[in-house]
C-alpha cells in the first residue's frame, strides 16, 4: 500500500502530530489512520512516550465514534506503556481518560 511506505519513512512523532491536526480539523478517518501509523511506528522504534500518547488519543477518538470497549483497552495499553516508561503524567492521563469514558458510558456507579 503506497500510504504505508510513506508512513514508515516518517517518524512516529510526526505521524502523531499529523493525527492530532487531522482530529482538530474534524478529518477523523484520516486522524485514525495517522494514530494507527504512529502507534505502529512507535512500537517498531521503541518510542514509548509517543506510543502512550498515540494510544490514549486514539482511545478518545474511538470512544467518540461509539467504540468504548476498544477505547478502554487502548487506555489500558497507554497506561501500561507509560508506567513501563516511568512517565507518571502520561500514566495519569491514561487513567483520567479511562475514567472519563467510564463516566460517560455509565460503566461506574
The 8 nearest C-alpha neighbors of each residue, nearest first, counted from 0:
[[1, 3, 2, 4, 5, 6, 7, 36],
 [0, 2, 3, 4, 5, 6, 7, 8],
 [3, 1, 5, 4, 0, 6, 7, 36],
 [2, 4, 6, 5, 1, 0, 7, 36],
 [5, 3, 7, 6, 1, 2, 8, 0],
 [4, 6, 2, 8, 3, 7, 1, 9],
 [7, 5, 3, 9, 8, 4, 2, 36],
 [6, 8, 4, 9, 5, 3, 40, 10],
 [7, 9, 5, 6, 4, 10, 3, 40],
 [10, 8, 6, 7, 13, 11, 5, 14],
 [9, 11, 13, 12, 14, 8, 40, 7],
 [10, 12, 37, 40, 14, 41, 13, 15],
 [11, 13, 15, 10, 14, 49, 16, 37],
 [14, 12, 16, 10, 15, 11, 17, 9],
 [13, 15, 17, 11, 37, 16, 12, 33],
 [14, 16, 12, 18, 13, 17, 37, 34],
 [17, 15, 13, 19, 14, 18, 20, 12],
 [18, 16, 14, 20, 15, 19, 21, 13],
 [19, 17, 30, 33, 15, 21, 20, 16],
 [18, 20, 22, 16, 21, 17, 23, 15],
 [21, 19, 17, 23, 18, 22, 24, 16],
 [22, 20, 30, 26, 18, 24, 19, 23],
 [21, 23, 25, 19, 30, 24, 27, 20],
 [24, 22, 20, 25, 21, 19, 26, 27],
 [23, 25, 21, 22, 26, 20, 27, 19],
 [26, 24, 22, 27, 23, 21, 30, 20],
 [27, 25, 21, 24, 29, 22, 28, 30],
 [26, 28, 30, 25, 29, 22, 31, 21],
 [29, 27, 31, 30, 26, 32, 21, 22],
 [30, 28, 32, 27, 31, 26, 21, 33],
 [31, 29, 18, 21, 27, 33, 22, 28],
 [32, 30, 34, 28, 33, 29, 27, 35],
 [31, 33, 35, 29, 30, 34, 36, 28],
 [32, 34, 18, 36, 30, 35, 31, 14],
 [35, 33, 37, 31, 36, 18, 32, 53],
 [34, 36, 38, 32, 33, 37, 31, 39],
 [35, 37, 33, 39, 38, 34, 40, 32],
 [38, 36, 11, 34, 14, 40, 35, 15],
 [39, 37, 35, 41, 50, 36, 40, 53],
 [38, 40, 36, 42, 37, 41, 35, 43],
 [41, 39, 11, 37, 43, 42, 38, 36],
 [40, 42, 46, 44, 38, 50, 11, 43],
 [41, 43, 39, 45, 40, 44, 38, 46],
 [44, 42, 40, 41, 45, 39, 46, 38],
 [45, 43, 41, 46, 42, 40, 11, 47],
 [44, 46, 42, 41, 43, 47, 50, 40],
 [47, 45, 41, 44, 49, 48, 50, 42],
 [48, 46, 50, 49, 45, 51, 84, 80],
 [47, 49, 51, 50, 46, 52, 81, 84],
 [50, 48, 52, 51, 47, 46, 53, 12],
 [49, 51, 47, 53, 41, 38, 48, 52],
 [50, 52, 77, 48, 54, 49, 53, 80],
 [51, 53, 49, 55, 54, 50, 56, 48],
 [54, 52, 56, 50, 55, 51, 34, 57],
 [55, 53, 57, 51, 77, 52, 73, 56],
 [56, 54, 58, 52, 74, 57, 53, 77],
 [55, 57, 53, 59, 58, 54, 52, 60],
 [56, 58, 60, 54, 59, 55, 53, 61],
 [59, 57, 70, 55, 61, 56, 73, 60],
 [58, 60, 62, 56, 57, 61, 63, 55],
 [59, 61, 57, 63, 62, 58, 64, 56],
 [60, 62, 64, 58, 66, 63, 59, 70],
 [63, 61, 67, 66, 65, 59, 64, 70],
 [64, 62, 60, 65, 61, 59, 66, 67],
 [63, 65, 61, 62, 66, 60, 67, 59],
 [66, 64, 62, 63, 67, 61, 68, 60],
 [67, 65, 62, 61, 68, 69, 64, 70],
 [66, 68, 62, 70, 69, 65, 71, 61],
 [67, 69, 71, 70, 66, 72, 62, 65],
 [70, 68, 72, 71, 67, 66, 73, 61],
 [71, 69, 58, 67, 73, 68, 62, 72],
 [70, 72, 74, 68, 73, 69, 97, 67],
 [71, 73, 75, 69, 74, 70, 76, 68],
 [72, 74, 76, 70, 58, 71, 75, 54],
 [75, 73, 77, 71, 93, 55, 72, 76],
 [74, 76, 72, 78, 77, 73, 79, 71],
 [75, 77, 73, 79, 74, 78, 80, 72],
 [78, 76, 51, 74, 80, 75, 54, 79],
 [77, 79, 90, 75, 81, 93, 76, 80],
 [78, 80, 76, 82, 81, 77, 83, 75],
 [81, 79, 83, 77, 82, 78, 51, 76],
 [82, 80, 90, 84, 78, 86, 83, 79],
 [81, 83, 85, 79, 84, 80, 90, 86],
 [82, 84, 80, 81, 85, 79, 86, 47],
 [85, 83, 81, 82, 86, 80, 47, 48],
 [86, 84, 82, 83, 87, 81, 90, 80],
 [87, 85, 81, 88, 84, 89, 82, 90],
 [86, 88, 90, 89, 91, 85, 82, 81],
 [89, 87, 91, 90, 86, 92, 81, 93],
 [90, 88, 92, 91, 87, 86, 81, 93],
 [91, 89, 78, 87, 81, 93, 88, 92],
 [90, 92, 88, 94, 89, 93, 87, 95],
 [93, 91, 95, 89, 94, 90, 96, 88],
 [92, 94, 96, 90, 78, 74, 91, 95],
 [95, 93, 97, 91, 96, 92, 98, 90],
 [94, 96, 92, 98, 97, 93, 91, 99],
 [97, 95, 99, 93, 98, 94, 92, 100],
 [96, 98, 94, 100, 95, 99, 74, 71],
 [99, 97, 101, 95, 96, 100, 94, 102],
 [100, 98, 96, 102, 101, 97, 103, 95],
 [99, 101, 97, 103, 98, 102, 104, 96],
 [100, 102, 106, 98, 104, 99, 103, 105],
 [103, 101, 99, 105, 100, 104, 98, 107],
 [102, 104, 100, 101, 105, 99, 106, 98],
 [103, 105, 101, 106, 102, 100, 67, 107],
 [106, 104, 102, 107, 103, 101, 108, 100],
 [105, 107, 101, 104, 102, 108, 103, 100],
 [108, 106, 105, 101, 102, 104, 98, 103],
 [107, 105, 106, 102, 101, 104, 103, 98]]
